[in-house]
Amino acid sequence: MPERKGKHLGIESREAIERGIAAGDSARRIAKAIGVAPSTVTREVLANRTVREVKARKGANLAVRCARYRDCHASGTACGKCSTRLAPCKACRTRSCIESCPDFERKMCPKTVSWPYVCPEGCPRRAYCGYPKCSYSAGAAEAAYRRRLSESRSGIACTEEQPEGMRRIVAPLVKKGHSFEAIWAVHGGELPVCARTAYNYQEAGVLGVPSIELPRKVRLRPRRRKAASGRSRVDRSGREYSDFAALPLPEQAGAVQGDSVCGHEGGARDLLSLHLVACKFQFYLPKDHGSPEAVVGWLDHIERTLGSPEAFAGVFGVMLLDRGVEFDDWEGMERSCLEGGAHRCRVFYCDAMRSDQKAEAERNHEQLRRILPKGRSDFDAISVYDAAVITSHVNSYVGGGRGGACPFDLAEPLLPKGLLEELGIEKVDPDDVVLRPSLVPHVVAR
């Protein structure tokens, strides 16, 4: 339902309308259930219902489908190229005149011109009915709404006279070498749009100014536009960073920071990064790129190895993640795969564009990038064994500020030995640690 008055309907509201129509509810009853006015429900169904035209037989007179058929006296005027002015248009069978007639109005079934505006279930006339078939589907209605919303925001938002007035001012000055910014600085009060919008109009061919005549535009690369991802909205209420910051300090200090490390652009695989802040220990696990199922699958595998949701919570009880699509399934990450209805952890998300909120994990990737440099590493070639080798060397590195200890030493009291053995992670002698691409030469291009 709309969050507040004046907001558009969402897919949940449309699904409620679809269920209500199927159950035979009135518009008032459906409107009360989703918290809107009855007129909102009726307008929604009329605007976004699916209307399927009945297929016509060859040679049929389609003029009978017009609501004005009986009173129509036009002859040779519906079609601009009609060869005769003597025969009435409604009797023409040589072409479908209704497609070009400006007065055509489709005759609708009396049962679909009032609520619920769809064909009644089990109508005895449905098999041989000549009226359009009307139905309401939440998915189709949502798609129609999105399409209409997009179309309403495209095109030229001017009257027919305004572009011509703009051309008279802009075109001569552009020929003299003036930029749009210079023209708008002098004539901005006489022009109906801003300079930025003028560039959009120029691209659409409205101003009659070719790009080659603009001083700088021919030297600029075309703007890259991101394709729509189709990603559904995730409800993170109760799991925002502000909720994480409200936790007791010991729980914040013991959090696990999650991230994904990617290789070549467009690669099918990446690495799931789980950083245990308390002991600086880092897990790297290969997975499909952008896959929530892969993340949940690895957490399920870890829980099964540890043996219980309580043991899992002892290590991964609080997780702080970024907002990547691979972490969208917080329900799957939180629920236990061993005990139905049990929870194994709590998931929280950083704010958008705030990687500094999980800075420890971001800094720890520096050592990984020594092994897998950006732009040269093919993450699709990383196996589970390769990820275990990389994890072993990164966690065996004795960095500064740890008192001569490596993450393996710091994590020994916290991490069960069986988990590391299951993942193939083992401690490496400090002198044998390699943080160079030579550790996995088949992954890094020379």
C-alpha positions as CSV (number, residue, x, y, z in Angstrom):
1,M,0.0,0.0,0.0
2,P,1.2,3.6,-0.5
3,E,3.5,4.8,2.4
4,R,1.5,8.1,2.6
5,K,-1.2,10.0,0.8
6,G,-0.4,10.9,-2.8
7,K,2.1,8.0,-3.3
8,H,1.7,5.5,-6.2
9,L,0.4,2.0,-5.7
10,G,3.0,-0.8,-5.5
11,I,3.1,-4.4,-6.5
12,E,1.7,-5.5,-3.1
13,S,-1.4,-3.3,-3.5
14,R,-1.9,-4.5,-7.0
15,E,-1.7,-8.1,-5.8
16,A,-4.3,-7.3,-3.2
17,I,-6.6,-5.8,-5.9
18,E,-6.2,-8.9,-8.0
19,R,-7.1,-11.2,-5.1
20,G,-10.1,-9.0,-4.2
21,I,-11.5,-9.1,-7.8
22,A,-11.1,-12.9,-7.9
23,A,-12.9,-13.2,-4.6
24,G,-15.8,-10.9,-5.8
25,D,-15.1,-8.1,-3.3
26,S,-16.3,-4.5,-3.9
27,A,-14.0,-1.7,-4.7
28,R,-14.7,-0.1,-1.3
29,R,-13.7,-3.3,0.5
30,I,-10.5,-3.6,-1.4
31,A,-9.7,0.0,-0.9
32,K,-10.2,-0.3,2.8
33,A,-7.8,-3.3,2.9
34,I,-5.0,-1.5,1.2
35,G,-5.6,2.0,2.7
36,V,-6.7,4.0,-0.3
37,A,-9.8,5.6,-1.6
38,P,-12.3,3.5,-3.6
39,S,-11.8,5.7,-6.7
40,T,-8.1,4.9,-6.6
41,V,-8.9,1.2,-7.0
42,T,-11.4,1.7,-9.8
43,R,-9.0,4.0,-11.7
44,E,-6.2,1.5,-11.3
45,V,-8.2,-1.4,-12.7
46,L,-9.5,0.8,-15.7
47,A,-6.0,2.1,-16.4
48,N,-4.0,-1.1,-16.1
49,R,-6.4,-3.9,-17.0
50,T,-5.4,-6.2,-19.9
51,V,-7.8,-5.9,-22.9
52,R,-7.4,-8.6,-25.5
53,E,-9.2,-8.1,-28.8
54,V,-11.0,-11.0,-30.4
55,K,-9.4,-12.3,-33.6
56,A,-11.5,-11.5,-36.6
57,R,-12.4,-13.9,-39.4
58,K,-11.1,-13.1,-42.9
59,G,-13.4,-10.8,-44.7
60,A,-15.4,-9.9,-41.6
61,N,-16.9,-6.4,-41.3
62,L,-15.0,-5.0,-38.4
63,A,-17.1,-1.8,-38.4
64,V,-19.7,-3.5,-36.2
65,R,-17.2,-3.3,-33.4
66,C,-17.7,0.5,-33.2
67,A,-20.1,1.9,-30.7
68,R,-21.2,4.5,-33.3
69,Y,-22.0,1.9,-35.9
70,R,-25.7,2.3,-36.1
71,D,-25.6,6.1,-36.4
72,C,-22.6,6.3,-38.7
73,H,-23.3,7.9,-42.2
74,A,-19.7,8.4,-43.3
75,S,-18.8,7.4,-46.9
76,G,-15.3,7.2,-48.2
77,T,-14.0,9.5,-45.4
78,A,-12.5,7.0,-42.9
79,C,-9.6,6.0,-45.1
80,G,-7.5,8.8,-46.8
81,K,-6.9,6.6,-49.9
82,C,-10.4,5.3,-50.3
83,S,-11.2,4.6,-54.0
84,T,-14.9,5.4,-53.7
85,R,-17.1,8.0,-52.0
86,L,-20.3,6.2,-52.7
87,A,-20.2,3.2,-50.4
88,P,-20.8,3.8,-46.7
89,C,-17.7,3.2,-44.6
90,K,-19.5,0.8,-42.2
91,A,-20.2,-1.6,-45.1
92,C,-16.6,-1.7,-46.4
93,R,-15.0,-5.1,-46.4
94,T,-11.9,-4.4,-48.5
95,R,-9.8,-3.0,-45.6
96,S,-10.0,-2.4,-41.9
97,C,-11.4,1.1,-41.9
98,I,-11.6,1.2,-38.1
99,E,-7.8,1.5,-37.9
100,S,-7.8,4.9,-39.6
101,C,-11.3,6.3,-38.6
102,P,-10.9,9.2,-36.2
103,D,-14.4,8.6,-34.8
104,F,-13.9,4.9,-34.0
105,E,-14.9,3.9,-30.4
106,R,-14.7,0.3,-29.4
107,K,-18.0,-1.2,-28.2
108,M,-17.4,-2.9,-24.8
109,C,-19.4,-5.6,-23.0
110,P,-21.9,-4.1,-20.6
111,K,-20.4,-6.3,-17.9
112,T,-17.0,-4.7,-18.3
113,V,-18.0,-1.0,-18.2
114,S,-18.8,-1.2,-14.5
115,W,-17.0,-2.7,-11.5
116,P,-15.0,-4.9,-11.5
117,Y,-14.3,-3.9,-15.2
118,V,-13.2,-7.5,-16.1
119,C,-15.0,-10.4,-17.7
120,P,-16.9,-12.3,-15.1
121,E,-15.6,-15.8,-14.1
122,G,-17.5,-18.6,-15.9
123,C,-19.4,-16.3,-18.2
124,P,-21.6,-18.6,-20.5
125,R,-21.1,-16.3,-23.5
126,R,-17.3,-16.2,-23.3
127,A,-16.7,-18.9,-26.0
128,Y,-18.6,-16.9,-28.7
129,C,-18.5,-13.4,-27.3
130,G,-17.4,-10.7,-29.8
131,Y,-16.4,-8.2,-27.2
132,P,-12.8,-7.6,-26.1
133,K,-11.7,-9.9,-23.2
134,C,-10.8,-7.9,-20.1
135,S,-8.8,-9.2,-17.1
136,Y,-6.6,-7.8,-14.3
137,S,-3.2,-9.2,-13.4
138,A,-1.0,-7.6,-10.8
139,G,2.2,-8.4,-12.8
140,A,0.8,-7.0,-16.1
141,A,-0.6,-4.0,-14.3
142,E,2.8,-3.2,-12.7
143,A,4.5,-3.5,-16.1
144,A,2.0,-1.2,-17.7
145,Y,2.4,1.3,-14.9
146,R,6.2,1.3,-15.2
147,R,6.0,1.7,-18.9
148,R,3.6,4.6,-18.8
149,L,5.7,6.3,-16.0
150,S,8.8,6.0,-18.2
151,E,7.0,7.3,-21.3
152,S,5.6,10.3,-19.4
153,R,9.1,11.4,-18.5
154,S,10.5,11.2,-22.0
155,G,10.1,13.4,-25.0
156,I,9.9,17.2,-25.2
157,A,8.1,19.1,-22.5
158,C,7.4,22.2,-24.6
159,T,4.5,23.6,-26.6
160,E,4.6,23.4,-30.4
161,E,5.6,27.1,-30.6
162,Q,8.5,27.1,-28.1
163,P,11.0,24.9,-30.0
164,E,10.6,27.2,-33.0
165,G,11.3,30.2,-30.9
166,M,14.4,28.5,-29.4
167,R,15.7,27.7,-32.9
168,R,15.4,31.4,-34.0
169,I,17.6,32.4,-31.1
170,V,20.0,29.5,-30.7
171,A,20.8,28.4,-34.3
172,P,22.3,31.7,-35.6
173,L,24.5,32.1,-32.4
174,V,25.7,28.5,-32.6
175,K,26.8,29.2,-36.2
176,K,28.9,32.1,-34.9
177,G,30.7,29.7,-32.5
178,H,28.8,30.3,-29.3
179,S,28.3,27.5,-26.8
180,F,24.9,26.8,-25.2
181,E,26.3,28.1,-21.9
182,A,27.2,31.5,-23.5
183,I,23.8,31.7,-25.2
184,W,21.9,31.0,-22.0
185,A,24.0,33.5,-20.1
186,V,22.7,36.3,-22.3
187,H,19.3,35.0,-23.5
188,G,18.4,32.7,-20.6
189,G,15.3,34.8,-19.7
190,E,13.9,34.4,-23.3
191,L,14.3,30.6,-23.4
192,P,11.9,28.2,-21.8
193,V,14.4,25.6,-20.7
194,C,17.9,25.5,-19.1
195,A,21.2,24.9,-21.0
196,R,21.4,21.3,-19.8
197,T,17.9,20.5,-21.1
198,A,18.9,22.2,-24.4
199,Y,21.6,19.6,-24.9
200,N,19.0,16.9,-24.6
201,Y,16.8,18.7,-27.1
202,Q,19.7,19.1,-29.5
203,E,20.4,15.3,-29.3
204,A,16.7,14.7,-30.1
205,G,17.0,17.0,-33.2
206,V,14.6,19.6,-31.9
207,L,16.8,22.6,-32.2
208,G,18.2,21.9,-35.7
209,V,21.8,22.2,-34.5
210,P,24.2,19.4,-35.4
211,S,26.7,18.3,-32.8
212,I,29.7,19.2,-35.1
213,E,28.8,22.9,-34.7
214,L,29.0,22.9,-30.9
215,P,32.5,23.9,-29.7
216,R,33.2,21.1,-27.3
217,K,30.6,18.4,-27.8
218,V,32.4,16.7,-30.7
219,R,35.4,16.2,-28.6
220,L,33.5,14.5,-25.7
221,R,32.8,10.8,-25.6
222,P,29.2,9.7,-25.4
223,R,27.9,9.4,-21.9
224,R,27.7,5.8,-20.7
225,R,24.2,5.0,-19.4
226,K,23.8,2.2,-16.9
227,A,21.3,-0.5,-17.9
228,A,18.4,-1.1,-15.6
229,S,19.3,-3.9,-13.3
230,G,15.7,-5.0,-12.4
231,R,16.8,-5.4,-8.8
232,S,13.9,-5.5,-6.4
233,R,13.9,-3.2,-3.3
234,V,15.2,-4.8,-0.1
235,D,13.6,-3.8,3.2
236,R,16.6,-3.2,5.6
237,S,14.6,-1.7,8.4
238,G,16.1,-2.7,11.7
239,R,19.4,-3.6,10.0
240,E,20.8,-0.2,9.0
241,Y,24.2,1.0,10.2
242,S,22.5,3.1,12.8
243,D,21.0,-0.1,14.3
244,F,24.5,-1.7,14.3
245,A,26.0,1.4,16.0
246,A,23.4,1.0,18.8
247,L,24.8,-2.5,19.7
248,P,27.0,-2.8,22.8
249,L,30.6,-2.1,22.0
250,P,31.8,-5.7,22.6
251,E,29.3,-6.9,19.9
252,Q,30.5,-4.3,17.5
253,A,34.1,-5.2,18.1
254,G,33.4,-8.9,17.5
255,A,31.5,-8.3,14.2
256,V,32.4,-10.0,10.9
257,Q,32.7,-7.6,8.0
258,G,31.6,-9.0,4.7
259,D,32.5,-7.8,1.2
260,S,33.0,-9.1,-2.4
261,V,36.3,-8.8,-4.2
262,C,36.0,-8.8,-8.0
263,G,38.4,-9.5,-10.9
264,H,37.9,-8.6,-14.6
265,E,34.8,-6.5,-15.4
266,G,32.1,-8.9,-16.5
267,G,33.6,-11.9,-14.9
268,A,31.3,-14.7,-13.7
269,R,33.1,-15.4,-10.4
270,D,34.5,-13.3,-7.5
271,L,35.6,-13.9,-3.9
272,L,33.4,-13.7,-0.8
273,S,35.4,-11.8,1.9
274,L,34.6,-12.4,5.6
275,H,36.9,-10.4,7.9
276,L,36.8,-11.2,11.7
277,V,37.6,-7.8,13.2
278,A,38.5,-9.1,16.7
279,C,41.4,-11.3,15.5
280,K,42.1,-9.8,12.0
281,F,41.4,-13.2,10.4
282,Q,40.3,-13.2,6.8
283,F,38.3,-15.8,4.9
284,Y,38.3,-15.8,1.1
285,L,35.7,-18.1,-0.5
286,P,35.0,-18.3,-4.3
287,K,31.4,-17.8,-5.5
288,D,29.3,-16.8,-8.4
289,H,29.3,-13.0,-9.0
290,G,26.3,-11.2,-7.6
291,S,24.6,-14.4,-6.3
292,P,22.8,-14.3,-2.9
293,E,22.3,-18.0,-3.1
294,A,26.1,-18.5,-3.2
295,V,26.6,-16.4,0.0
296,V,23.9,-18.3,1.8
297,G,25.3,-21.6,0.6
298,W,28.8,-20.8,2.1
299,L,27.2,-19.8,5.4
300,D,25.2,-23.0,5.4
301,H,28.3,-25.0,4.8
302,I,30.1,-23.3,7.7
303,E,27.2,-23.9,10.0
304,R,27.1,-27.6,9.1
305,T,30.9,-27.8,9.8
306,L,30.5,-26.1,13.2
307,G,27.6,-28.4,14.1
308,S,25.0,-26.0,15.5
309,P,23.6,-22.4,15.1
310,E,25.0,-21.6,18.6
311,A,28.6,-22.5,17.4
312,F,28.0,-20.5,14.3
313,A,26.9,-17.5,16.4
314,G,30.0,-17.8,18.5
315,V,32.1,-16.8,15.5
316,F,29.8,-15.1,13.0
317,G,27.1,-13.8,15.4
318,V,27.0,-10.2,14.0
319,M,27.7,-9.5,10.4
320,L,28.2,-6.0,8.9
321,L,27.9,-6.1,5.1
322,D,27.8,-3.7,2.1
323,R,24.7,-3.2,0.0
324,G,25.8,-5.4,-2.9
325,V,23.1,-7.6,-4.5
326,E,24.9,-10.7,-3.3
327,F,24.0,-9.7,0.3
328,D,20.3,-9.0,-0.4
329,D,19.0,-12.2,1.2
330,W,19.4,-11.3,4.8
331,E,16.7,-13.8,5.8
332,G,18.6,-16.7,4.3
333,M,21.8,-15.5,5.9
334,E,20.2,-15.3,9.4
335,R,18.2,-18.5,9.5
336,S,19.7,-21.7,10.6
337,C,20.0,-24.6,8.1
338,L,20.2,-27.1,11.0
339,E,17.3,-26.1,13.2
340,G,14.0,-24.9,11.7
341,G,12.9,-21.5,13.0
342,A,16.3,-20.9,14.7
343,H,18.5,-17.9,13.9
344,R,22.3,-18.2,13.7
345,C,23.4,-14.5,13.3
346,R,22.2,-10.9,12.9
347,V,22.9,-9.1,9.7
348,F,23.4,-5.3,9.4
349,Y,24.3,-3.1,6.4
350,C,26.6,-0.2,5.9
351,D,25.1,3.1,4.6
352,A,25.3,3.6,0.8
353,M,28.7,4.8,-0.5
354,R,30.2,4.4,3.0
355,S,32.9,1.8,2.7
356,D,34.7,3.5,5.6
357,Q,32.2,1.9,7.9
358,K,33.9,-1.5,7.4
359,A,37.3,0.0,6.9
360,E,39.1,-3.0,8.5
361,A,38.0,-5.4,5.7
362,E,38.8,-2.8,3.1
363,R,42.3,-2.3,4.4
364,N,42.9,-6.1,4.6
365,H,42.3,-6.4,0.9
366,E,45.6,-4.7,0.3
367,Q,47.4,-8.0,1.0
368,L,45.1,-9.9,-1.3
369,R,45.7,-7.4,-4.1
370,R,49.4,-8.1,-3.9
371,I,48.6,-11.7,-4.9
372,L,45.7,-10.8,-7.3
373,P,46.4,-7.4,-8.9
374,K,43.5,-5.4,-10.3
375,G,43.1,-5.7,-14.0
376,R,45.3,-8.7,-14.4
377,S,43.5,-11.4,-12.3
378,D,41.0,-13.8,-13.8
379,F,38.8,-14.7,-10.8
380,D,37.0,-17.3,-12.9
381,A,40.1,-19.4,-12.8
382,I,40.2,-19.5,-8.9
383,S,39.3,-22.9,-7.5
384,V,38.3,-23.6,-3.9
385,Y,41.9,-24.9,-3.4
386,D,43.4,-21.7,-4.8
387,A,41.2,-19.6,-2.4
388,A,42.3,-21.8,0.5
389,V,46.0,-21.3,-0.4
390,I,45.5,-17.5,-0.7
391,T,43.7,-17.4,2.6
392,S,46.4,-19.4,4.3
393,H,49.2,-17.1,3.2
394,V,47.3,-13.9,3.9
395,N,46.5,-15.0,7.5
396,S,50.1,-16.2,8.1
397,Y,51.6,-12.8,7.3
398,V,53.1,-11.1,10.3
399,G,52.2,-7.5,9.7
400,G,53.1,-4.5,11.8
401,G,51.2,-3.5,14.9
402,R,50.4,-7.0,16.0
403,G,53.3,-7.6,18.4
404,G,54.9,-10.2,16.1
405,A,51.7,-12.3,15.8
406,C,49.9,-13.2,12.6
407,P,46.1,-13.5,12.3
408,F,46.4,-17.3,12.8
409,D,47.9,-16.8,16.2
410,L,45.2,-14.2,17.2
411,A,42.4,-16.4,16.0
412,E,43.5,-19.6,17.6
413,P,41.3,-19.3,20.8
414,L,38.2,-18.2,18.6
415,L,38.2,-20.4,15.5
416,P,37.4,-24.1,15.8
417,K,40.2,-26.2,14.3
418,G,37.7,-28.3,12.4
419,L,36.4,-25.3,10.4
420,L,39.9,-24.4,9.1
421,E,40.6,-28.1,8.2
422,E,37.2,-28.3,6.3
423,L,38.1,-25.2,4.3
424,G,41.6,-26.4,3.6
425,I,43.2,-23.4,5.5
426,E,46.5,-24.0,7.3
427,K,49.2,-21.9,8.9
428,V,52.3,-21.2,6.7
429,D,55.7,-20.6,8.2
430,P,56.4,-16.8,8.2
431,D,59.4,-17.2,6.0
432,D,57.4,-19.2,3.4
433,V,54.6,-16.6,3.1
434,V,54.2,-15.4,-0.5
435,L,52.2,-12.2,-1.3
436,R,53.0,-12.1,-5.0
437,P,51.2,-13.3,-8.2
438,S,53.6,-16.2,-8.3
439,L,51.5,-17.9,-5.6
440,V,48.7,-18.6,-8.1
441,P,50.4,-17.9,-11.5
442,H,47.6,-19.5,-13.6
443,V,45.2,-16.8,-12.3
444,V,47.3,-13.7,-13.0
445,A,48.1,-12.6,-16.6
446,R,51.7,-11.5,-17.1
